[in-house]
């Protein structure tokens, strides 16, 4: 977003960030994900889909309407 503003209005990065309310250091951070992290995320999603909630009791304090029983 900041890059587009800088290019289209011919303003500095500092000024564009100030107007948009964004910290300048966020423009310099290039996020990267390792292949190991990607593989781990895929495996976690696969296991969560297969087993659902595990190791924690489900909350049964809601009625069929989704409201707590103590609500009026």
N, C-alpha and C positions, 0 to 999 in steps of 0.2 A: 504494500500500500504506500509506504513512504517513498519507495523508488518511483512509483507512478506519479506521485505528487511532485517529486523533485524534477522529473523529466518533463511533465506537462506544463508546470508553472515556472520552470527555471529558477527554483529556489534551492538553498542549501539543505543538506540532510538535517542539520541542526534546527533550522527554522521549520521544516516540515514535521519533524518529530515533536517540536514544541506545540505546533498548531493541532496536531493529531493527539497530543497527550500521551505520547509513547516514549519510553526510555531509549536513548540512542544505542545503548549497548545491545539491545535486542536485535538491532539491524546487523550486527557483526557476528552473532551466534548462528552457526550453521548446524542444525540438528542432524545427527546421523544415528542410524540403528545398525547394530551388528547383525550378522546372519544368525549368530547364536541366540541373540535376543528374539529375533523373529521366529526361529524354530521353537523357542521356549513358549512364546505367546500362542503359537498354533497348538502346541501340545496342551497347554492349560485350557484353552477353549474346547479342545476335543474332550478332555477329561471332564470338564464342567458340564458339557452337553450330555455326556454319557451318564454321569452319576448325579447330577443336580446338586441339591443342598446335601452336605454330608458333614457330620460332626457337630451339628448344632440343631437343637429342637426348633421346629417351626412355631411361630407365634399363633396361638389359637384364640386370641382374645377378640378377634373381629367377627362380626356376624356376616351373613350373606351380602348385606349392603355395603360391606367394607368399612363400616363405622365401628368404633369401640363400643362395647356393651354399656359402658358407663355414660356415654353421650346421650343427651335427651333426644 
